[in-house]
Amino acid sequence: MSRIGQMEVGETLPVIGLEPVSRLDLIKYAGASGDFNPIHTIDAEAERAGLPGIIAHGMWTMGNLAKLFTPYLGEGFIETYSIRFKGMVFLGDVISLEAELKEKENEKLIFKVEAVNQDGKRVLAGSLAFAVLKNQPPADQRS
């Protein structure tokens, strides 16, 4: 694995493809987050709210986006994270998580982050600052 701190502006992290969104994913997330709004778990309630079906919690998508940085947490940490929701995520959607390095300032890396559905539509977009710790060996070289 390459070191995140050695990336150059314009390079991207490996894309992560999530499994299709399932009702069980959303029920589990509702329990973990405490967000029991029924538009996320009950078809009739989502339809009553004018939706074509249940939708994923926006924060479920945002939380998953952090998976892009999990392999690098031994080298640094997510310092700030700012996103905008661009579209809804429905049951069965297949979401791809993407990050491109936009700026590099000493030990701070600024990434453009996105979540895109199977139709190529952005459902979430924003930026993330990753702070690189000094003198950290790559994860695969630590004992």
Disulfide bonds with the S-S distance in Angstrom:
none
